[in-house]
Amino acid sequence: MYKFTTESEEETRQLSESLGQLLIEGDVLTLDGDLGAGKTTFTKGLAKGLGVKRTVNSPTYTIIKEYRGDKKLFHMDVYRLEDSDEDIGFDEYFYGDGITVVEWSTFIKDFLPEERLEIRVEKVDEQSRVFHFEPKGNRMIRVCEELQG
């Protein structure tokens, strides 16, 4: 388990931008935390690290948004799939030609690939966040070690 603390939205974006620069096609990240914890802020920084120029926002009503940069980003918000066992083609994304971020991943845990980086966001106060990174698989362990420096 790796732990990163940020004291502002800017620090959160810097952390996730640095992470984005370490990711490759096929990497999957799960991003869980309470409403307002900073999941979308984290994803915005990640997108910047992937070279995405478009504005990133939560895909709550569309479930999946696709962004193109130096690397593709597939941003999923599967909150609306709670109590559903429907597979909407997750493998296309998880094993595709981009990086996938899944918000509210517990709702589709049976579909997630074994190798992934699980990130839990803990809101400390209005500005501060603690990010708990739990890598699943050797590649994600190496990514976390490199990010930690």
VOMI-210009 format. One record per residue: residue in one letter; x, y, z negated of N, C-alpha, C in turn. Coordinates in steps of 0.05 Angstrom, whole numbers, padded with zeros to 5 digits, always signed. Layout:
REM residues N
aXYZXYZXYZ;...
***
This chain:
REM residues 149
m+00017-00024+00000+00000+00000+00000+00018+00025+00000;y+00011+00044+00017+00026+00069+00019+00007+00091+00012;k+00017+00111-00002+00000+00133-00011+00012+00160-00002;f-00005+00177+00010+00003+00203+00019-00017+00223+00007;t-00006+00245-00004-00023+00266-00016-00020+00291+00001;t-00042+00304+00007-00042+00330+00021-00056+00350+00004;e-00047+00375+00006-00059+00397-00010-00076+00416+00006;s-00079+00411+00032-00095+00429+00049-00103+00415+00074;e-00122+00426+00089-00130+00415+00115-00106+00414+00134;e-00089+00435+00133-00066+00436+00151-00047+00413+00144;e-00042+00408+00119-00024+00385+00112-00036+00359+00121;t-00063+00356+00119-00076+00332+00128-00072+00329+00158;r-00076+00350+00173-00071+00349+00202-00042+00343+00209;q-00023+00354+00193+00005+00348+00198+00011+00319+00193;l+00001+00308+00172+00005+00279+00166-00006+00262+00188;s-00030+00267+00197-00042+00250+00217-00030+00255+00245;e-00021+00279+00250-00007+00284+00275+00019+00268+00276;s+00033+00267+00254+00058+00251+00253+00052+00222+00257;l+00030+00212+00245+00022+00185+00249+00015+00180+00279;g+00001+00198+00291-00007+00195+00319+00017+00191+00337;q+00039+00204+00331+00063+00202+00348+00076+00175+00346;l+00069+00159+00325+00080+00132+00322+00063+00110+00333;l+00039+00117+00342+00020+00096+00351+00024+00089+00381;i+00015+00065+00387+00016+00055+00415-00011+00044+00422;e-00015+00039+00448-00040+00027+00458-00046+00002+00443;g-00071-00001+00436-00080-00025+00422-00080-00022+00392;d-00068-00001+00381-00068+00003+00352-00096+00011+00343;v-00104+00000+00320-00131+00005+00309-00127+00015+00281;l-00141+00037+00275-00141+00048+00248-00170+00049+00238;t-00174+00042+00213-00200+00045+00201-00197+00069+00181;l-00218+00085+00180-00217+00109+00164-00243+00111+00147;d-00240+00106+00121-00263+00105+00104-00260+00125+00081;g-00282+00136+00072-00283+00154+00050-00310+00167+00049;d-00316+00181+00027-00342+00193+00024-00347+00215+00045;l-00372+00223+00048-00378+00246+00066-00362+00270+00056;g-00351+00284+00075-00335+00308+00068-00307+00302+00058;a-00298+00277+00059-00272+00270+00049-00249+00280+00067;g-00255+00284+00092-00234+00293+00110-00228+00274+00133;k-00246+00256+00139-00241+00236+00160-00238+00250+00188;t-00256+00268+00194-00254+00282+00220-00230+00300+00221;t-00224+00314+00200-00199+00331+00199-00175+00313+00205;f-00174+00290+00192-00152+00271+00197-00150+00263+00226;t-00173+00257+00238-00174+00248+00266-00166+00271+00285;k-00172+00296+00278-00164+00319+00295-00133+00320+00296;g-00120+00317+00273-00091+00317+00273-00079+00293+00289;l-00092+00270+00285-00083+00246+00299-00085+00251+00330;a-00107+00263+00338-00111+00269+00367-00089+00287+00377;k-00082+00307+00361-00061+00325+00370-00035+00310+00373;g-00029+00291+00355-00005+00275+00357-00005+00257+00382;l-00029+00251+00392-00032+00235+00416-00032+00252+00442;g-00030+00278+00438-00030+00296+00461-00058+00304+00472;v-00078+00299+00456-00106+00306+00464-00109+00336+00461;k-00119+00349+00482-00123+00379+00482-00151+00386+00474;r-00171+00369+00481-00199+00375+00475-00205+00377+00445;t-00226+00391+00439-00235+00393+00411-00247+00366+00403;v-00238+00357+00380-00247+00331+00369-00268+00337+00348;n-00291+00323+00350-00311+00325+00329-00323+00298+00324;s-00338+00296+00303-00349+00270+00294-00368+00259+00315;p-00365+00233+00322-00384+00221+00341-00408+00209+00328;t-00418+00221+00307-00440+00209+00291-00464+00200+00307;y-00472+00217+00326-00496+00210+00342-00491+00195+00367;t-00466+00193+00375-00459+00179+00400-00444+00153+00394;i-00436+00148+00370-00421+00125+00360-00392+00125+00370;i-00388+00128+00396-00360+00128+00406-00355+00152+00424;k-00332+00165+00419-00323+00187+00437-00295+00179+00447;e-00291+00185+00472-00265+00179+00484-00251+00205+00491;y-00225+00206+00484-00209+00230+00490-00184+00221+00505;r-00176+00237+00524-00152+00232+00539-00130+00252+00533;g-00107+00242+00527-00083+00259+00523-00060+00244+00534;d-00037+00246+00521-00014+00230+00529-00021+00200+00525;k-00038+00196+00505-00049+00169+00500-00079+00173+00496;k-00095+00152+00503-00124+00154+00499-00131+00150+00469;l-00152+00163+00461-00162+00160+00434-00192+00152+00436;f-00199+00130+00423-00226+00122+00420-00234+00127+00391;h-00253+00145+00387-00262+00154+00360-00290+00143+00356;m-00292+00124+00337-00318+00112+00331-00328+00121+00303;d-00353+00126+00302-00366+00131+00276-00389+00110+00276;v-00385+00089+00261-00404+00067+00262-00424+00067+00239;y-00427+00091+00226-00445+00093+00204-00474+00085+00212;r-00482+00092+00236-00509+00085+00245-00513+00055+00251;l-00491+00040+00250-00494+00011+00255-00497-00005+00229;e-00500+00009+00206-00504-00004+00181-00528-00023+00184;d-00526-00046+00173-00548-00067+00174-00552-00077+00202;s-00532-00074+00220-00535-00084+00247-00512-00104+00251;d-00517-00125+00266-00496-00143+00273-00490-00143+00303;e-00498-00120+00315-00495-00117+00343-00466-00110+00351;d-00455-00125+00369-00428-00120+00380-00432-00103+00405;i-00423-00078+00404-00427-00060+00427-00402-00059+00444;g-00388-00082+00445-00364-00083+00462-00339-00073+00448;f-00338-00078+00422-00315-00069+00406-00288-00078+00418;d-00287-00103+00427-00261-00113+00437-00250-00097+00460;e-00267-00086+00477-00258-00068+00498-00241-00045+00488;y-00248-00035+00465-00234-00013+00452-00210-00023+00436;f-00215-00043+00419-00194-00053+00401-00170-00065+00416;y-00175-00077+00439-00153-00089+00454-00149-00075+00480;g-00158-00050+00482-00157-00035+00506-00132-00018+00509;d-00134+00003+00525-00110+00019+00532-00109+00045+00517;g-00118+00045+00492-00118+00069+00475-00114+00062+00446;i-00116+00083+00430-00114+00080+00401-00143+00083+00391;t-00152+00066+00373-00179+00066+00363-00180+00074+00334;v-00197+00094+00327-00202+00102+00300-00231+00095+00294;v-00236+00080+00272-00263+00072+00265-00270+00084+00238;e-00289+00103+00238-00299+00114+00213-00322+00096+00203;w-00323+00092+00176-00344+00075+00163-00340+00046+00172;s-00316+00037+00173-00309+00010+00184-00322-00013+00170;t-00330-00009+00145-00341-00032+00129-00367-00042+00143;f-00380-00025+00159-00405-00033+00172-00400-00052+00195;i-00375-00054+00205-00369-00073+00227-00346-00091+00220;k-00341-00096+00194-00317-00110+00186-00313-00137+00200;d-00335-00151+00208-00332-00176+00221-00322-00174+00249;f-00322-00150+00261-00313-00146+00288-00284-00135+00289;l-00273-00126+00267-00247-00113+00267-00225-00133+00273;p-00204-00124+00287-00181-00142+00292-00165-00146+00266;e-00151-00168+00265-00135-00174+00241-00113-00153+00237;e-00100-00145+00258-00078-00125+00256-00091-00098+00259;r-00087-00082+00238-00098-00055+00237-00086-00040+00214;l-00091-00014+00213-00083+00002+00191-00108+00012+00177;e-00113+00004+00153-00136+00012+00138-00129+00037+00122;i-00144+00058+00126-00139+00084+00112-00164+00091+00095;r-00159+00095+00070-00181+00104+00053-00174+00132+00043;v-00193+00151+00046-00189+00179+00039-00203+00184+00013;e-00188+00195-00006-00199+00202-00032-00198+00232-00035;k-00221+00244-00040-00223+00273-00044-00217+00279-00073;v-00195+00295-00078-00187+00302-00105-00202+00328-00113;d-00201+00348-00096-00216+00373-00100-00221+00385-00072;e-00229+00410-00071-00237+00422-00045-00215+00420-00024;q-00190+00421-00032-00168+00421-00013-00151+00396-00013;s-00148+00383-00036-00129+00361-00039-00142+00334-00032;r-00126+00317-00019-00135+00290-00011-00113+00271-00017;v-00120+00246-00023-00101+00224-00025-00109+00204-00004;f-00090+00197+00013-00094+00177+00034-00080+00151+00026;h-00096+00130+00024-00086+00104+00017-00084+00088+00043;f-00060+00081+00051-00055+00066+00076-00050+00037+00069;e-00066+00019+00080-00061-00009+00075-00057-00023+00103;p-00031-00028+00109-00026-00040+00135-00032-00070+00136;k-00044-00078+00158-00050-00107+00162-00033-00115+00187;g-00012-00129+00182+00006-00138+00204+00032-00123+00203;n+00052-00136+00214+00080-00126+00214+00083-00099+00228;r+00070-00096+00250+00073-00071+00265+00063-00047+00248;m+00040-00050+00235+00030-00028+00219+00047-00023+00194;i+00060-00044+00183+00078-00040+00161+00101-00022+00171;r+00112-00028+00194+00134-00012+00205+00126+00017+00210;v+00101+00021+00220+00091+00048+00224+00090+00063+00198;c+00079+00050+00177+00077+00063+00151+00104+00070+00139;e+00123+00051+00142+00150+00056+00132+00163+00080+00146;e+00159+00081+00173+00170+00103+00188+00157+00130+00180;l+00131+00129+00176+00116+00154+00169+00125+00163+00141;q+00130+00144+00123+00138+00151+00096+00166+00163+00096;g+00182+00155+00116+00209+00167+00119+00228+00154+00101;
***
